[in-house]
Amino acid sequence: MVKEQPNEEQQGDMVVIWDWENTAMGMREKGYTEKDYDLSAGFYGVKQWWDSIGKVIRVFMLSPMHKIFGFDKVFQNQEFSIVLCPKITRVISAGVVEYEDTTDANIITLGEFCVNYIPSIRYLCLGSGDAHFVPLLEHVKSKGIKTAIIIGNEMSLSWQIDRFVDNHPITGKKMVHLFSPTKERTSNSA
């Protein structure tokens, strides 16, 4: 089966900004077992999907260090740029400590930078369905850039983000990809 590719009018550069911790949490909630788990199958499926939309010029994988440990070589082999996002310790009171996650703030900053300074960008693919990113997607839309989303499970796409997702240039379906690292499935959306 030959996959239909976008024509030149539809083709455009895509930047992917992926919250790995968010996707990993979504996959854990799906209950994948080790015998079914195949990360390379998941990446194969997402790359097939990307290629059907546009030309990926950069993939940024953002995560706290402890969540990326063990995946770093895999991401480097995929030619993803790893962006470490530390958890900042805040002492609330004696014996009470909170950890502030910096991943969302880094995603927003990086996303704004990409849409403001990469003139060829036509698509921004966000690897998270969290409502925290509404302001970023409002900015993306104001620049005339289309939005695609990668999720770790069906429940991780908020309705606030879903309303910003554009339609696929070929299929006309919303550009939402369920990242599925299972051996029996190598491609799961178009």
HUFEN-V962890 format. One record per helix or strand of 2 or more residues. SS is the DSSP state (A for helix, B for strand). FROM is the first residue (numbers start at 1). LEN is the number of residues. If there is no record, write none. Layout:
SS/FROM/LEN  SS/FROM/LEN
This chain:
B/13/7  A/20/11  A/39/15  B/55/9  A/65/4  A/72/6  B/81/4  B/87/7  B/96/6  A/103/15  B/121/7  A/131/12  B/146/6  A/154/3  A/159/4  B/176/3
